[in-house]
């Protein structure tokens, strides 16, 4: 969990490509990541002090507690470093689960952190899990079987009928 590859890749892509750099507030992004982890993982609790513009967070996991200063989080890579430090504390204190479930649980925690970080930029940015992405790709291939047509966008961003599908009403 402490290596946070999904979070790191997303942070890098967002840092390079996000359209409005003025929305970047690394400390706020870290707090957002932790808020989503707390929301999605019942055994993890996060206390901020002070509540507004926190200087530190206290992470509680199954009776274990540790405070982390976050005042120095002022860039994407200090955000990444601090989240790695927090997750190094979190992982060994999580409730044990069967080995075959451990990898999935750690990915879910990392996905929660990633989506919490993205949510601070805007409520519409989200990292989809693999299954949701596959479902979305299936639903948005540009084929409308009920109508029997294949559509695409032309150069002027207009929807056009590319061709009828075989053995359909079109």
Buried (B, 14 or more C-beta within 10 A) or exposed (E): BBEBEBBBEBBEEBBEEBEEEEBBBBBBBBBBBBBBBBEBBEEBBBBBEEEEEBEEBBBBBEEEEBEBEBEEBEEBBBBBEBBBEBBEBBBEBBEEEEEEEBEEBBBBBBBBBBBBBBBBBEEEBEBEBEEEEEEEEEEEEEBBEEBBBBBEEEEEEEEEEEEEBEEEEB
